[in-house]
Amino acid sequence: MNKTELVAKLAKVTGLGKAKAGDVVAALFDARPGKGIIAIELDKGHKVAIPGFGTFSSRNRKARKGRNPATGKTITIAAKKYPVFKAGKTLKDRVAK
């Protein structure tokens, strides 16, 4: 399912127009700077927990040594922060059936 299909299903289930449903999806999931409720909370270092569905959070990866596969030289890979989603028990159980 892509974003357009998600918007169409959300509009059908909730009775919202497609434009309004698109606004709702964008308000939650937009990843552009300063946009998207979930992304903004992750930027702040907060978790977004949706009981039964899952938790969005961010983790920090330390700087480490690696190898350039083309040259074989040792390089330093910079530390970075990355997003994580952990599925909730209800979602895991449903998908496992």
C-alpha positions in Angstrom: 0.0 0.0 0.0 1.3 3.4 -0.9 0.4 6.8 0.5 -2.4 7.4 -2.1 -4.0 4.1 -1.3 -3.7 4.8 2.4 -5.4 8.2 2.0 -8.2 6.6 0.0 -8.8 3.9 2.6 -8.7 6.4 5.4 -11.2 8.6 3.6 -13.5 5.7 3.1 -13.3 4.3 6.6 -13.7 7.7 8.4 -16.1 9.5 5.9 -13.6 12.3 5.4 -12.9 13.7 2.0 -9.7 12.6 0.3 -8.1 16.0 0.7 -8.8 16.0 4.4 -7.6 12.4 4.8 -4.4 13.4 2.9 -3.9 16.3 5.4 -4.3 13.8 8.3 -1.8 11.4 6.8 0.7 14.2 6.1 0.3 15.7 9.6 1.3 12.3 11.1 3.9 10.9 8.8 5.5 13.8 6.8 9.3 13.5 7.2 10.3 16.9 5.9 12.0 19.2 8.4 9.5 20.9 10.7 6.6 18.7 9.4 5.0 15.5 10.7 4.0 14.9 14.3 5.9 11.7 14.6 9.1 13.0 13.0 9.0 16.2 15.2 8.7 14.1 18.4 11.6 11.9 17.3 13.7 15.0 16.6 13.1 16.0 20.2 14.3 12.6 21.4 10.8 11.5 22.5 9.0 8.3 21.8 5.6 8.0 20.1 3.7 5.0 21.6 0.5 3.7 20.1 -0.8 1.0 22.4 -1.3 -2.3 20.6 0.3 -1.0 17.4 3.9 -0.1 18.3 6.4 2.5 19.4 8.4 4.9 17.2 11.7 6.0 18.8 15.2 7.0 17.9 18.5 5.5 18.8 22.1 6.8 18.7 24.8 4.8 17.0 28.4 5.5 18.1 31.2 6.4 15.7 33.1 3.3 14.6 35.8 2.1 12.3 35.0 0.5 9.0 36.6 -0.4 5.7 36.1 1.2 2.3 35.1 -1.9 0.2 36.6 -0.3 -3.0 40.1 0.5 -1.6 40.3 -1.6 1.6 41.3 1.5 3.6 40.1 1.9 7.2 37.7 4.8 7.6 35.8 6.3 10.5 32.0 6.1 10.2 30.4 9.0 12.0 28.0 8.7 14.9 24.4 9.1 13.9 20.9 9.1 15.2 18.4 6.8 13.5 14.6 6.0 13.7 13.3 2.7 15.1 9.9 1.2 15.1 9.0 -1.7 17.5 5.8 -3.4 16.8 3.4 -3.9 19.7 2.2 -7.3 21.0 -1.3 -6.9 19.5 0.1 -6.1 16.0 2.7 -8.9 16.2 0.0 -11.5 17.2 -2.3 -10.4 14.4 0.4 -10.6 11.7 1.6 -13.9 13.0 -1.8 -15.6 12.4 
